[in-house]
Amino acid sequence: MNLRKLYIILFLLMGSQFIFSQDNTPPVKKSDTSYTALANSKIYSMLEKGKPPKFTLQLSFNYDIGHLDLAGNENTYFRRADFENGSTFGTRYGYGAALTGKLALHKAGNIRLNITAAYNRFQSNFIIEESPEGIVKYNVYSGALGIENNFSPAKRFKPFVGLDINVNMIEGNAVLKSDTSDLNLKIRNSVRFGLSFILGFEYAFSNYVGFNLGYKITYANLLGKESKASSSIYETYLNDDKVTSTVSIPYAGWKQFLYSTFYTGINYYFGLKNKK
């Protein structure tokens, strides 16, 4: 290599070093991605999972409306002749209360076993004025075992649908009026089996207390209908089955004890952790 080529190489090396030394671009700073601040309580509540209640105690108050044969004549008015020939129960409206325990059957809490004790009273002069032909009243004592599907058990708003199998003890009394004298009639206790279809919702104000609102339709004498004569003119049975014999039975006829219930009340929760 001659001396001229050596000078050219040295010149190029010195020039490149000068050019790179003029680059004053500041180095890029890496952002700190570490998170040291504490999340507030609202964020924590959004991230934290809710827990469905293990057990719910529900107290409800009922308003009842009878259908079909539990609707009196003209859907409201008590008619003595219709009651005596067994075509209707002679009344329509009622009221009552129910206490229900709801037990979650698995961790998710959607499926619940329901146990209910209820009382409903129907009377022909509850909403309308008393008929000049008389009055009739029924007391219905019920026990029910059912299953419920709650669609959002861990949230505040909890819609549900359910089905109950119930046993009903139905008794009452009637006063049959006439121009001469009144007949005081006792309706003896009769056991009937039925079904109830339920839908409604709960709203939890806190982890402990909420309220309920719902609708239930009950066929109280689906099974066990019976008509039989009493030994006393002052007593009768429910007599809700069709009479096939040639012997006439007072107050007997095929009748359906079917009614709707609109209810509301208070819920008490055990083990609930609400999530909005």
ROVO-555805 format. One record per residue (C-alpha): x, y, z; residue number from 0. Coordinates in nm, 4 decimals. Example, Ala and Ser with C-alpha at 12.3 -4.5 7.8 and 13.67 -1.06 7.14 Angstrom:
residues 2
     east    north       up  nr
   1.2300  -0.4500   0.7800   0
   1.3670  -0.1060   0.7140   1
***
This chain:
residues 276
     east    north       up  nr
   0.0000   0.0000   0.0000   0
   0.1561   0.3376  -0.0957   1
   0.1570   0.6406   0.1225   2
  -0.1232   0.8171  -0.0701   3
  -0.3787   0.5409  -0.0109   4
  -0.2871   0.5342   0.3584   5
  -0.3632   0.9077   0.3893   6
  -0.7030   0.8632   0.2234   7
  -0.8045   0.5835   0.4645   8
  -0.6967   0.7852   0.7701   9
  -0.8931   1.0869   0.6409  10
  -1.2123   0.8840   0.6018  11
  -1.1846   0.7356   0.9495  12
  -1.1336   1.0758   1.1117  13
  -1.4294   1.2213   0.9189  14
  -1.6698   0.9507   1.0259  15
  -1.5696   0.9910   1.3901  16
  -1.6382   1.3640   1.3648  17
  -1.9839   1.3086   1.2164  18
  -2.0942   1.0630   1.4886  19
  -1.9592   1.2890   1.7609  20
  -2.2009   1.5654   1.6423  21
  -2.5141   1.3499   1.7126  22
  -2.6504   1.5144   2.0283  23
  -2.9930   1.3397   2.0231  24
  -3.0818   1.2642   2.3838  25
  -3.1314   0.8987   2.4646  26
  -3.4914   0.7706   2.4812  27
  -3.6077   0.7250   2.8370  28
  -3.8019   0.4118   2.9128  29
  -4.1289   0.4736   3.0951  30
  -4.1770   0.3178   3.4330  31
  -4.4567   0.0634   3.3930  32
  -4.4572  -0.0449   3.7535  33
  -4.7874   0.0344   3.9388  34
  -4.7508   0.1573   4.2930  35
  -5.0770   0.3515   4.3535  36
  -5.3580   0.1826   4.5463  37
  -5.6922   0.1319   4.3671  38
  -5.9906   0.3001   4.5340  39
  -6.2768   0.1069   4.6934  40
  -6.5064   0.1450   4.3888  41
  -6.2557  -0.0288   4.1629  42
  -6.2104  -0.3050   4.4166  43
  -6.5866  -0.3568   4.4415  44
  -6.6079  -0.3859   4.0608  45
  -6.3327  -0.6461   4.0488  46
  -6.4411  -0.8435   4.3503  47
  -6.6868  -1.1259   4.2872  48
  -7.0228  -1.1294   4.4596  49
  -7.1485  -1.4246   4.6598  50
  -7.5066  -1.5562   4.6450  51
  -7.6890  -1.6074   4.9746  52
  -7.6663  -1.9520   5.1247  53
  -8.0106  -1.9069   5.2807  54
  -8.2889  -1.6531   5.2344  55
  -8.5852  -1.5997   5.4668  56
  -8.8755  -1.4321   5.2897  57
  -9.1836  -1.2819   5.4564  58
  -9.4595  -1.1843   5.2115  59
  -9.8071  -1.0363   5.2299  60
 -10.0688  -1.1492   4.9779  61
 -10.3610  -1.0127   4.7825  62
 -10.5630  -1.2950   4.6235  63
 -10.8061  -1.3044   4.3310  64
 -11.0067  -1.6203   4.2642  65
 -11.0705  -1.7602   3.9169  66
 -11.3253  -1.9936   3.7586  67
 -11.5348  -2.1531   4.0355  68
 -11.3597  -1.9493   4.3040  69
 -11.5120  -1.6320   4.1692  70
 -11.8710  -1.6289   4.2930  71
 -12.1632  -1.5610   4.0677  72
 -12.0990  -1.2741   3.8238  73
 -11.7359  -1.2984   3.9449  74
 -11.8138  -1.1127   4.2681  75
 -12.1583  -1.1525   4.4229  76
 -12.2605  -1.4316   4.6610  77
 -12.5673  -1.6214   4.5381  78
 -12.7177  -1.8730   4.7768  79
 -12.8633  -2.0947   4.5038  80
 -12.5288  -2.1300   4.3241  81
 -12.3535  -2.2126   4.6499  82
 -12.6121  -2.4720   4.7508  83
 -12.6114  -2.6544   4.4171  84
 -12.2302  -2.6706   4.4175  85
 -12.1631  -2.4646   4.1057  86
 -11.9335  -2.2110   4.2780  87
 -11.7476  -2.1577   4.6038  88
 -11.9358  -1.8297   4.6413  89
 -11.6426  -1.5918   4.6847  90
 -11.3498  -1.4403   4.4978  91
 -11.1153  -1.2055   4.6858  92
 -10.8767  -1.2774   4.9687  93
 -10.5629  -1.1833   5.1566  94
 -10.2904  -1.3586   5.3504  95
  -9.9232  -1.4012   5.4326  96
  -9.6446  -1.6488   5.3643  97
  -9.3078  -1.7356   5.5172  98
  -9.0576  -1.8977   5.2781  99
  -8.7108  -2.0370   5.3387 100
  -8.4869  -2.0550   5.0301 101
  -8.1842  -2.2827   5.0497 102
  -7.9151  -2.2632   4.7794 103
  -7.8411  -2.6131   4.6484 104
  -7.4985  -2.5377   4.4976 105
  -7.2208  -2.2774   4.5102 106
  -7.3499  -2.0661   4.2205 107
  -7.6775  -2.0225   4.4104 108
  -7.9126  -2.0242   4.1099 109
  -8.1095  -2.3343   4.2073 110
  -8.2862  -2.3100   4.5428 111
  -8.5027  -2.5412   4.7473 112
  -8.8067  -2.3514   4.8786 113
  -9.0079  -2.4431   5.1882 114
  -9.3207  -2.2339   5.2483 115
  -9.5874  -2.2003   5.5144 116
  -9.8817  -1.9810   5.4131 117
 -10.2247  -1.8654   5.5229 118
 -10.4899  -1.7143   5.2937 119
 -10.8432  -1.6053   5.3773 120
 -11.1171  -1.5651   5.1187 121
 -11.4506  -1.4027   5.1980 122
 -11.7366  -1.2877   4.9836 123
 -11.7542  -0.9400   5.1419 124
 -11.3793  -0.8616   5.1464 125
 -11.3881  -0.6165   4.8528 126
 -11.7591  -0.5761   4.7794 127
 -12.0488  -0.5214   5.0169 128
 -12.2179  -0.8174   5.1780 129
 -12.4876  -0.9914   4.9753 130
 -12.8425  -1.0002   5.1198 131
 -12.8404  -1.3745   5.0438 132
 -12.5526  -1.4493   5.2782 133
 -12.1781  -1.4665   5.3209 134
 -11.9091  -1.7337   5.2912 135
 -11.5505  -1.7436   5.4194 136
 -11.2628  -1.9868   5.3643 137
 -10.9373  -2.0309   5.5525 138
 -10.6569  -2.1952   5.3545 139
 -10.3562  -2.3274   5.5497 140
 -10.0801  -2.4354   5.3125 141
  -9.7429  -2.6038   5.3252 142
  -9.5305  -2.6140   5.0089 143
  -9.2078  -2.7671   4.8844 144
  -9.0649  -2.6293   4.5620 145
  -8.7733  -2.5499   4.3373 146
  -8.6640  -2.2074   4.2159 147
  -8.4262  -2.0764   3.9513 148
  -8.2778  -1.7400   4.0460 149
  -8.1111  -1.5807   3.7430 150
  -7.8665  -1.3459   3.9205 151
  -7.8335  -1.4543   4.2858 152
  -7.5091  -1.2623   4.3528 153
  -7.6450  -0.9278   4.2280 154
  -7.8777  -0.6802   4.3904 155
  -8.1578  -0.7431   4.1395 156
  -8.2561  -1.1110   4.1502 157
  -8.5370  -1.2230   3.9147 158
  -8.6626  -1.5780   3.9631 159
  -8.9147  -1.8370   3.8518 160
  -9.0337  -2.1335   4.0577 161
  -9.2732  -2.4243   4.0986 162
  -9.4260  -2.5503   4.4276 163
  -9.6082  -2.8669   4.5251 164
  -9.8433  -2.7814   4.8084 165
 -10.0779  -2.9440   5.0548 166
 -10.3777  -2.7296   5.1543 167
 -10.6158  -2.7583   5.4469 168
 -10.9320  -2.5685   5.3559 169
 -11.2126  -2.4922   5.5999 170
 -11.4577  -2.2119   5.6628 171
 -11.8122  -2.1112   5.7362 172
 -12.1136  -1.9603   5.5655 173
 -12.4302  -1.7796   5.6631 174
 -12.7222  -1.8570   5.4301 175
 -12.9895  -1.5934   5.4728 176
 -13.3607  -1.6212   5.4052 177
 -13.6795  -1.4355   5.4898 178
 -13.7562  -1.6660   5.7796 179
 -13.4259  -1.7668   5.9423 180
 -13.0539  -1.7791   5.8718 181
 -12.8561  -2.1012   5.8460 182
 -12.5092  -2.0949   6.0022 183
 -12.3044  -2.3522   5.8163 184
 -11.9618  -2.4839   5.9096 185
 -11.7359  -2.6020   5.6266 186
 -11.5255  -2.8794   5.7749 187
 -11.1529  -2.9031   5.7178 188
 -11.0642  -3.0816   5.3912 189
 -10.7147  -3.1690   5.2667 190
 -10.6276  -3.1038   4.9024 191
 -10.3060  -3.1189   4.6990 192
 -10.2064  -2.8628   4.4392 193
  -9.9437  -2.6799   4.2382 194
  -9.8215  -2.3203   4.2307 195
  -9.6317  -2.1437   3.9544 196
  -9.4297  -1.8445   4.0762 197
  -9.2399  -1.5579   3.9187 198
  -9.0984  -1.2422   4.0689 199
  -8.7846  -1.0674   4.1804 200
  -8.5869  -0.9679   4.4870 201
  -8.3857  -0.6501   4.5390 202
  -8.1169  -0.6501   4.8064 203
  -8.0633  -0.3142   4.9791 204
  -7.7604  -0.4567   5.1594 205
  -7.5940  -0.7900   5.2293 206
  -7.8630  -0.8593   5.4877 207
  -8.1980  -0.7031   5.3901 208
  -8.4018  -0.6685   5.0715 209
  -8.7583  -0.6782   4.9451 210
  -8.9562  -0.9049   4.7151 211
  -9.2337  -0.8546   4.4622 212
  -9.4039  -1.1321   4.2692 213
  -9.6978  -1.3198   4.1265 214
  -9.8173  -1.6733   4.1979 215
 -10.1017  -1.8788   4.0538 216
 -10.2215  -2.1703   4.2662 217
 -10.4456  -2.4643   4.1820 218
 -10.5161  -2.5637   4.5401 219
 -10.7416  -2.8674   4.4798 220
 -10.5767  -3.0258   4.1785 221
 -10.5756  -3.3630   4.3568 222
 -10.7923  -3.5020   4.6340 223
 -11.1314  -3.3690   4.5304 224
 -11.4125  -3.5354   4.7227 225
 -11.7831  -3.4887   4.7853 226
 -11.9591  -3.6527   5.0763 227
 -12.2660  -3.5843   5.2854 228
 -12.2492  -3.4653   5.6429 229
 -12.4556  -3.6088   5.9253 230
 -12.5583  -3.2582   6.0312 231
 -12.7442  -2.9918   5.8346 232
 -12.5207  -2.7331   6.0031 233
 -12.2014  -2.8835   5.8624 234
 -12.0627  -2.9702   5.5214 235
 -11.7330  -3.0726   5.3644 236
 -11.5621  -2.8796   5.0865 237
 -11.7550  -3.1018   4.8393 238
 -11.5611  -3.0128   4.5241 239
 -11.5943  -3.3388   4.3277 240
 -11.8581  -3.4394   4.0773 241
 -12.1417  -3.6471   4.2241 242
 -12.1919  -3.9655   4.0228 243
 -12.4454  -4.1379   4.2463 244
 -12.8201  -4.0853   4.2297 245
 -12.8184  -3.9548   4.5881 246
 -12.8086  -3.5771   4.6064 247
 -12.5329  -3.4252   4.8238 248
 -12.5858  -3.0678   4.9420 249
 -12.3292  -2.8077   4.8236 250
 -12.1532  -3.0705   4.6062 251
 -12.0241  -3.0208   4.2532 252
 -11.6993  -3.0289   4.0557 253
 -11.5227  -2.7036   4.1461 254
 -11.1722  -2.5633   4.1028 255
 -11.0053  -2.3748   4.3869 256
 -10.7844  -2.1655   4.1572 257
 -10.6488  -1.8239   4.2477 258
 -10.3799  -1.5654   4.1712 259
 -10.1644  -1.4080   4.4403 260
  -9.9864  -1.0744   4.4140 261
  -9.7359  -1.0427   4.6943 262
  -9.4637  -0.8232   4.8379 263
  -9.2552  -0.8311   5.1514 264
  -8.9127  -0.8400   5.3160 265
  -8.6141  -1.0683   5.2607 266
  -8.3384  -1.1534   5.5092 267
  -8.0144  -1.2853   5.3584 268
  -7.7510  -1.5108   5.5106 269
  -7.4118  -1.5319   5.3390 270
  -7.4877  -1.2761   5.0670 271
  -7.2183  -1.0477   4.9227 272
  -7.3842  -0.8057   4.6821 273
  -7.2488  -0.7175   4.3412 274
  -7.4169  -0.4388   4.1452 275
***
